[in-house]
Amino acid sequence: MRPSRRASGFLLAVAAWNVVTYTIFIRNLAETEGRPTGFYVAHTVLIVVNLAIAAVLAVMGWRGWKAGGRAE
């Protein structure tokens, strides 16, 4: 079963949105000082997980986009 181009485009858009928002989050986290170590560890884990999700969504979206066509 192939996803439609619309669904694939949506997956690519969500992946791009995750990358953009979490890149900003990384920058803001780097500028933060004086927090406990647990704060940085927890937020770093969140960043890594969300960027991994973005990568998976991007791969799924790209494969669907390349396959083209409509879902059956």
C-alpha positions as CSV (number, residue, x, y, z in Angstrom):
1,M,0.0,0.0,0.0
2,R,1.4,3.3,-1.1
3,P,0.5,6.6,0.6
4,S,-0.9,9.4,-1.4
5,R,1.2,12.4,-2.4
6,R,-0.9,14.5,0.0
7,A,-0.1,12.2,2.9
8,S,3.6,12.0,1.9
9,G,3.7,15.8,1.7
10,F,2.1,16.0,5.2
11,L,4.8,13.7,6.6
12,L,7.5,15.7,5.0
13,A,6.0,19.0,6.4
14,V,5.8,17.5,9.9
15,A,9.4,16.3,9.7
16,A,10.6,19.7,8.6
17,W,8.5,21.4,11.3
18,N,10.1,19.2,14.0
19,V,13.6,20.0,12.7
20,V,13.0,23.7,12.7
21,T,11.4,23.9,16.1
22,Y,13.9,21.6,17.8
23,T,16.8,23.5,16.2
24,I,15.5,26.6,17.8
25,F,15.0,24.7,21.1
26,I,18.6,23.5,20.9
27,R,19.8,27.1,20.5
28,N,17.7,28.3,23.4
29,L,18.8,25.4,25.6
30,A,22.5,26.2,24.9
31,E,21.9,29.8,26.0
32,T,20.4,28.6,29.3
33,E,22.7,28.7,32.3
34,G,22.4,27.8,36.0
35,R,20.0,24.8,35.7
36,P,20.4,21.5,37.3
37,T,22.0,18.7,35.3
38,G,18.8,16.8,35.2
39,F,17.2,19.7,33.3
40,Y,19.8,19.4,30.5
41,V,19.7,15.6,30.4
42,A,15.9,15.5,30.1
43,H,15.7,18.2,27.4
44,T,18.6,16.6,25.5
45,V,16.7,13.3,25.5
46,L,13.6,15.1,24.2
47,I,15.6,16.7,21.4
48,V,17.2,13.4,20.3
49,V,13.9,11.5,20.3
50,N,12.1,14.2,18.4
51,L,14.8,14.5,15.8
52,A,14.8,10.7,15.4
53,I,11.0,10.9,14.9
54,A,11.5,13.6,12.3
55,A,14.1,11.5,10.5
56,V,11.7,8.5,10.4
57,L,8.8,10.7,9.2
58,A,11.1,12.3,6.5
59,V,12.1,8.9,5.2
60,M,8.5,7.6,5.1
61,G,7.4,10.8,3.4
62,W,10.2,10.8,0.9
63,R,9.6,7.2,-0.1
64,G,5.9,7.8,-0.4
65,W,6.5,10.9,-2.5
66,K,8.9,9.1,-4.8
67,A,6.4,6.3,-5.3
68,G,3.8,8.8,-6.2
69,G,0.3,7.8,-7.1
70,R,-2.6,7.3,-4.9
71,A,-3.2,4.9,-2.0
72,E,-5.1,1.8,-3.1
